[in-house]
Each structure stands twice: as C-alpha cells, then as structure tokens.
Amino acid sequence: MLETTKDRISVRVPKPVRETLEEAAALSGATLNQFVVQAALKEAHAVLERDRIIRLSRRDAEVFFKALEKPPAPNTRLKKAVAAYKRSPLNAEV
C-alpha cells in the first residue's frame, strides 16, 4: 500500500524569485508547487548521485579492474590485520 500522507515545506523567497518561479511553472504547465517540488527533487537526485557514484578515468578504471582480476599477494601488514580481526571479540561466530 502506498503511503499518501504528505508533509508541508514552507519557504520564503523574495518577490522577484517568486515571480520567476511562477513564470517558469506556467511555461511548463505546472502549478508553482509542482514546479518547485520537481525542480528540488531533480537537484536532490543530482546531489545524491554525485555523492554515491565514483567516477574513474579510463586509466584508473583499468588499474582498478586489473587489481580485481589479479590482486597482489597479501603483505605483512594485511596478514597482521587479518589475524587481529580473527582474534577480535567483535568477530565471534554466532
């Protein structure tokens, strides 16, 4: 079942900003509220995407995938870290 409860967000803007938003909303065939919500949601998705997606250059991607395909042998520090992890009470098997 989809939740139909809606929350209200109030903002105060200078009159010229409101007039610009109203004009843009009218041109796009939306109400001011619809236009503002759509624009804010679009920007929110863009911000979240920039935060969640890692972009690599072609060279960096090649290095990354080569390391996945043929990882280097474990060094002393990694072996010590694994041993410490296995001794950790936080790693107790359930």
C-alpha positions as CSV (number, residue, x, y, z in Angstrom):
1,M,0.0,0.0,0.0
2,L,1.4,3.4,-0.9
3,E,1.6,6.0,1.8
4,T,-0.5,9.0,0.8
5,T,0.5,11.2,3.8
6,K,2.0,14.5,2.6
7,D,4.2,16.8,4.5
8,R,4.4,20.6,4.0
9,I,7.5,22.5,3.3
10,S,7.3,26.3,3.5
11,V,9.9,28.7,2.1
12,R,10.1,32.4,2.0
13,V,11.6,34.0,-1.2
14,P,12.0,37.5,-2.4
15,K,9.2,38.7,-4.7
16,P,11.4,38.6,-7.9
17,V,12.3,34.9,-7.2
18,R,8.6,34.0,-6.7
19,E,7.7,35.8,-10.0
20,T,10.5,33.9,-11.9
21,L,9.3,30.6,-10.4
22,E,5.7,31.3,-11.3
23,E,6.6,32.3,-14.9
24,A,8.7,29.1,-15.3
25,A,5.9,27.0,-13.8
26,A,3.3,28.5,-16.1
27,L,5.5,27.8,-19.2
28,S,6.0,24.2,-18.1
29,G,2.3,23.7,-17.5
30,A,2.7,23.0,-13.8
31,T,1.5,24.7,-10.7
32,L,4.1,26.7,-8.7
33,N,4.1,24.0,-6.0
34,Q,4.6,21.2,-8.6
35,F,7.3,23.1,-10.4
36,V,9.2,23.8,-7.1
37,V,8.9,20.2,-5.9
38,Q,10.0,18.8,-9.3
39,A,13.0,21.2,-9.5
40,A,14.0,20.5,-5.9
41,L,13.7,16.7,-6.4
42,K,15.7,16.8,-9.6
43,E,18.5,18.7,-7.8
44,A,18.3,16.4,-4.8
45,H,18.8,13.4,-7.1
46,A,21.8,15.1,-8.7
47,V,23.4,15.8,-5.3
48,L,22.9,12.3,-4.1
49,E,24.3,10.8,-7.4
50,R,27.4,12.9,-7.1
51,D,27.8,11.6,-3.5
52,R,27.2,8.0,-4.3
53,I,28.8,7.4,-7.6
54,I,32.5,7.0,-8.0
55,R,33.8,8.2,-11.4
56,L,37.2,6.9,-12.6
57,S,39.3,7.9,-15.6
58,R,39.8,5.2,-18.1
59,R,43.3,4.6,-16.8
60,D,42.2,4.4,-13.2
61,A,39.4,2.0,-14.1
62,E,41.9,-0.2,-15.9
63,V,44.2,-0.3,-12.8
64,F,41.2,-1.0,-10.6
65,F,39.9,-3.9,-12.7
66,K,43.4,-5.4,-13.1
67,A,43.8,-5.3,-9.3
68,L,40.4,-7.2,-9.0
69,E,41.4,-9.8,-11.6
70,K,44.9,-10.3,-10.2
71,P,45.1,-9.0,-6.7
72,P,48.6,-8.6,-5.2
73,A,49.8,-11.1,-2.6
74,P,49.0,-10.3,1.0
75,N,51.8,-8.3,2.7
76,T,52.8,-8.5,6.3
77,R,50.5,-5.6,7.4
78,L,47.5,-7.3,5.8
79,K,48.3,-10.6,7.4
80,K,48.6,-9.0,10.8
81,A,45.3,-7.2,10.3
82,V,43.5,-10.4,9.3
83,A,44.9,-12.2,12.4
84,A,43.9,-9.3,14.7
85,Y,40.4,-9.4,13.1
86,K,40.1,-13.1,13.7
87,R,41.1,-12.6,17.4
88,S,38.6,-9.8,17.9
89,P,35.6,-10.4,20.1
90,L,33.6,-8.4,17.6
91,N,34.2,-11.2,15.1
92,A,32.9,-14.0,17.3
93,E,31.0,-16.5,15.2
94,V,27.3,-16.8,16.1
